[in-house]
Amino acid sequence: MAGAFEGSPPDYDLIVIGAGPVGENVADYAAKRGIRVAIVESELVGGECSYWACMPSKALLRSGHVLRAAQRLDGTRQAVTGELDVPAVLARRNTFTSEWKDDGQVDWLNSAGIDLIRGHARLTGPRTLAVNGRDYTARAVAVATGSVPVLPDIPELAAANPWGTREATSASAAPARLLVLGGGVAGTELATAWASLGSDVTLLSRGPLLEREEPFAGELVTKALREMGVDVRIGVSPTGVHRDEAGVVTTTLDDGSTVVTDEILVSTGRRPNTLDLGVDTVGFIPGEKLSVDDTMLVTGTDWLYAVGDVNGRALLTHQGKYQARAAGEVIAARLSGGDVHDAPWGGHVATADHAAVPHVIFTDPEVAGVGLTEAQARARGLNVTTVEYDLGWVAGAKLHADGYEGHAKLVIDEDRHIIAGATFVGQDVADLLHSATIAIVGEVPIDRLWHAVPSYPTISEVWLRLLETYGRPN
């Protein structure tokens, strides 16, 4: 490998491009193994999740969740008679973004012994990149640049200066009227958040909301959004957008109607952030994902790694960090000549990406799922049985909220007698998810799950009800 640097030692063992949560974890886990690491960041250390996505969006959502939870209980609904204090919610949101300053994250990098290079990185060839006009070399490079929004091809949309998720999570005031394009995760979450904060929200979706989930998830979220006052329109698409001199946005739809709002939020998809990265200098197509093996090594290379959204495997911060922990350690092992544990479920692979990805959608009700939906399992040719249960019938759920509405479903692989997927929809179901994740990752037999006794009276008792619906073991 020394020949790649023409006799000169490389500047670093590993350079990570992108200092979001994923890049930070790659760098940290590699540095802990004793190799020299630098990380390059063109914006704020901490990345999209910390400042414009996960943390601020959930902070915007939380106050509304708590208020509605209180309103669902007799005794507290009489005590809670006011509305949300919007400036206070926004101020609390700001604390989770550290007022969009990264001093604390930079201090952490310094304490971890990771060098920070500020600027935009571009690959210039194998094991080489340029930042701010200076060239750097490394024995390995890890790309953790995430993903960026895709703007649909709608006449005049770009000229209307639409919000993306960044603008929606960092806004300093609630718009009186907001149009949300997209019925996926970000669209439904942000529609929930801004409706909670007093905006008159219209949500447009070409197909059912949350259509990658079990069908009942989108149905329950659609019902709840409408009860919150959101105008949910399914099966319609914009044909044109115009913002006038006063800032008012008029959106024309394919059914001939128009929607007039103060802001328009576009949440219709994302693509890997590789367009301006110089990947063409090493044989890849700008703007496309970098395909990897389970150690995050980019196909066809022995030095380039792609971790997180940029590889297109699972566009979730926690899953990217999971990949990063494996990648950081396998990079260090390979560079130091150590053992590589790349068998399925080994310490240097991200096996869970394929069929055990947990995810939560923080709408109200929440949607929590892991593994495969029934449709996905059948598409893979699995022999499955499904069991479902109304969460509102569980004693713990009845205590949790008056008139609790929710639903649970297990997808069971009959040939292996294990759970292949689980979905829960309802208030506060996110905390049910990790038990399902462990059951799937651990491939716990259904018969053994009967011995995992849920506490009474909790919402977790739905596990017993699902097992009863499936049937006792012989």
N, C-alpha and C positions, 0 to 999 in steps of 0.2 A: 504493500500500500504506500510505502514511502516514496515510490517512484512517481506517484500522482502529484507530488509537491516538488518535483525536480530537485531533490536533494535537500530542500529546506524544510524544517519542521513546520507542521501546520500551526495556525494561530490557536486553534482549540481542538480538543477531541470531538466535541459536539457543539454545533450551533443550532439553536431552536429559533425558528421564525414564527413569531406570534407569542405574545406574553399574556394571553388570556388564561383561564383556569387550566385548560388542556396543556398549553405550552409550558406553563409554570410547573405542572406536575411532571411532564417529561424531563424538564431541566432538573427538578428537585430530586427525582428518583435516580437519575443518572449521576448527579453530583454526589449523592449519598454513597455511591459506589466508588468514589475516588477519581472520577475523570474530570477534566477541565471543560467547563460549560459556559457558553454565553447565550444570551437570549436577545432577540431583536424585536423591538416594538415601535410602530409608527404613530401610535396614539397613546392611550392610557394603559399602564401596566395593570392588569386585572381583566381587561378585555370586555367584550360585548355583554357577557352574562352579568358582570359586576355593575356596569354603568347604564346599560340600555336594554336589558332583556330580563333574565331570571329574577334578579333581586328587586329592581324597581317595579316591575310588573306585579310581583307578588305582594309588595308593600302597598301598591295601589288597590289590590284586590282585598287585602286582609280586613280592613275596617268595615267594608260592606258585608263580608262574610259574618263578622262578629255581630253586627247590628241585626242582620236577618236571623241569625241564630237566636238572639235574645227575643226577637219578635215571634218566634215559633214556640215559645214556652209561655203558658198561662202563668201569670205572676210576674214575669219579667217584661212581657209585652206592655203591661200597664205602666211599668216604671220607665220604660224607654220610649219617650214620646217625641224626642227631637230628631233632627236629620244629621247626617254626617257634617262635620266641620271640615270643609274641603281644604282651606289653607293649612289646617293642622295635618290632614292626611298627606298633602303634598310636602309639607315640611318634614314629616316622618320619613316619607319616601327619600328625601334628599339625604337623610342621615345614612341610609343604606348604600348610597352611592358615594359617600364621603364628600358630598358637594362636588362630585366629578373631579376630585383630586386623587392622585395615586401615590402620595408621599408614603403612606403606610405600606403599600405593596412594594415600593422601591426599597424601603427599609428591610422588608422581609427578604428580598433578593440578595441584598448585601449580607444579611445575617446567614444566608444559606451558601454564601461563597459563589454566587452566580453573577457573572458580569452582565451588565445591561448595556446594550447598544441601541441608542435612540435613532430612529429613521426608518425609511422604507427599504426593505431588502429585495434584491433581485438576484436570482441564480444567474451565473454567467458561464457555467460549465460544471462538470462533475466536481463535487466537493469544494466549489468556489462560489462566492456570492459578493455582491457589492452593496454597500450602505453608505449613502451620502458621499459618493465618489471614491470611497476607500474600498479596496479589495480585502476579503477575508478568506481564509482556507480552514477546512475542518475535515477530520477523518470521517465524520458522519454529519448529515444535516437532517433535521426533523421539521417538517412543515406543519404548523398548527394555526393556520390563518383563518379557520372557520368558514362561514358562509355569509353570503350577502343577499338582500332581497332582489327578487326579479319583478320588474315593472311590466304588467301586461300591455299588449299592443292595443291601446284604446285611444282614439283620436283626442288630442289636446290634453291627455292625462298628465304627461310630464310637465307641460307648460303650466298646469294648475298647481304646481308645487305641493303634491300630496304628502301627507304624513307617511313615513314608514314606521316600523316598530320603534326606532330610535326616538323619533319625534313624539310618538304616542306615549312612551314611557317617561319622557323628560319634560313634558309640557308644564308650563308654569301656571296654567289655569284650565278649567274645564270648558270646552267649547259648548255653546248653547245647543248646537245641532252637529251631529257627527255621523258621517256615512262610513261604514266599514265594508270593504270589499274582501270577501274570503271567509268561508265557514270552517276553517281548520282550527288548529290549537290557538295560535296567536289571535286570530280574528274573534273567536268566541270569548277568550279570556279578556281581551281589551274591550270588547263590547260590554261584557259584564262589569269591568272596572269603571268605565266612564259612565255607564248608566247608573251605577251606584253613586257616582259623584255628581249626578244631576244632569248629565247631558241627555238630550233627546236623540237616541241612537237608532239608526236604521242599519240593518245587517243584510247584505246581499250574498247569496251563495248559489252557484250554478247547480250543485247537487245537494243532497242531504248534509246537514251539519255533521262534522266529525265522521265522515264516511269511511275512514280507515278503521274505526272502532266497531264493536258489535252494534248492530242497528239500534238497539234500545238506548244506547248512550246518547246518540244524536237526538233521538226522539224526546228523551227526558230533558236534555239541555235546551232544545227548542222550546218546549213547553215552559220551562222556567224563565227563559229570556223574555218570552212574550208576557208572562205574568209580571215581570219587572218593568214592562212597558217598552221593551225593544221591539221595533217593527222588523220582524224577521221575514224576509222574502226569499223563497227558495225557487230555483229554476229560472231565474232572470239574470240578465247580464247587461252591463253598461255598453252603450254604443257610442257615447261621447261625453266629454267632461269639459266644462268651461268655468273659469274663475273670472268674475268681472272686476272692474276697477275698485269696487268697494270690498273686495275679498270674498264675496259670496260665491259658493260653488254650486253650479247646476249640473246634475248628472242625468243624462237621458238613457232610458232603459229600452231593451228590445221589445218590451210589451207596449211601448208607446208612452209610458208614464215618465215623469221626471221627479227627482228628489233634490230639494234645495237645502244645503247645509253650510255651516261655517268652515268645516274641515272635512277632508276625505282621507281615510286611512286605508292604505293598500297592504293587504296581507294575503297574497295569493301564491306564495312559494319562494324558495331560496335556491341558490346554486353555490357550489364550492367556490371559495375565494381564491382562484388561481389565475385570474385574467391578467394581472400585471405583476406576475411573480417570476417571469423568466423561465417557466417550465419548458418552453419551446427549445431552449438552449441545451436541454438534456433529453429531448425526444418526446415530450408530452404536449398535449393540446391545451392552450390557455383557455380558462373558463370551465374546464371539465374536471371531474373528480380524479384523484390519483388513486388508482386501484392498488390494494395492498393484500398481503397475506395476513395471517392471524397474529403475527408479531409486529404488524404495521409497516413492514418493509415494502416499499413500492415495487411492484412487479417489474422485473427486468433490471433491477439495480441491486448493488450490494452496499450502498452507502446512504440512500435516500429513504426517509420514513415520512409517512403522512398520518396524522393523528387527529381524531375529532371529525367535525363536520366536513372537512376538506376531503376525506376519503369516502364520504357518502354512505357509510355503513349504518349509523344511528345518530341522527341529528339531535342529540340531547347532551347537555353539559355533563351530567353524571356519567353517562356512558363514554363520553370523550375522556373524562378523567380516569375512568377504568382502563381504557385503552392506553392512556398516558403512563399509568403506573407500570403496566407490562412493557411498554416501549422503552421507557427510561432505563429499566433494569436490563432488558435484553440488549440494548445498545451498549451499555457498559460491559455486559458479559462478553459480547462479541469483540469489542475493542480491547478488552483485557485478556482475551483467550480463555475465558471461563466457560463453564458448562451452560448450555442453552436448553431450557425446558420448554419445548414447543409442541409437546403432545397435547391433545385436547384437555382442557381444564388445567394445563400446566401453569407455572408461575410467570411465563413469558408470552402468554397468548391471551387474546380477548375472545374466548370461545362463546361467552354469553351473548355476543352480538347477534348470533345466528337465530336463537330461539328463546332467549330469556331476558329480553330488554324490558325493564320496568319503566313506566311513565305515568305521570299524573297531569291531568288537565284541571287547572284551578278555577273552573267555572263554579257556579252554584246551582245544581249539585256538582260536586267533584266527580271526575272520571278517573279511575285508577285501573291500569291494566298491565299485564306482564305476559310474555310468551306469545302464543298464536291465537288469533281469533278463530272461530269455527271455520270461516271462509278460507283463511290462510292455511289452516291445518288440512282441510279437504283438498285445497289446491296442491299441497305437498304430497298428497296421496295417503295421508294417515287414516287409519281406521279409528274414527272417533265417536264417542258418545258425549252428549252435552247434558248438563243439569243446571237448572235455574231456580232462583228463589227470590221472592219479594222481600226486600230488606225491611219494609214497613211492618212485617209480621214478627220480626225478632224483638224480644223483650227489651234488650238493651237499646235498640233503635227507638222504640216507643218512649223510653225514658229520655232519650237524647233530644228528641224534638216531637212536639205534638203534631200528629198527622205526617210523620216521617215518610218521605217518598224516596224509594231507591230500589235497586235491582242488582243481583249478583249472578254470575254465570261461570261455570267451569267447563273447559274443554278437556276431555279425558282420552288419552291414547290407549285404546283397548288392548293393543298388541303388547304394550309394555306395562300396562296397568299403572300409569303415572299421569300426573296433570301436565298437559301441554300448554294450557293457557287459562288465564283467569281475568275477569273484568268485574269491577265493582263501581256502581254509580250511586251517589247519595251524599248527604252532608257528612263531611269529615271522614270519608272512606280512604283517604290517602294513607292513613295509618294502618289499614288492613293489608296494604300491598306487600310489605316486606315478608310477611309470613308466606304469601303465595310465591314470591320470588325464591325464597329458600326451598320451598317444596319442589319447584321446577328445577332449579339449579342442582339441588341434592337428589333429584329423581326419586323422591320419597314414594314408596308404593302406597296406593290407596288404602290397602289394608292396614298399613302402619299409621296412616293419618288418623284412623279411628282412635288411636291412643294419644293423640295430641288434643287434650281436652281444653276447650275454650272456657274462660271464666264467665260466670253468670252474675249479674246480667250485663253483658257488654255487646256491642255490635259484632264483635268477633264470633259470637255464637252462630253467626250465619254459616261458619265452616261446618258445624255439626248439622245444621239444617240441609246444607248442600249434600253432605255425605249420606244423610238419611234419605234424601231424594234419590240419590244414586243407588243405595241399597247396602245392607250390612254384608260383610264378607261371609262366605260359607265356612 
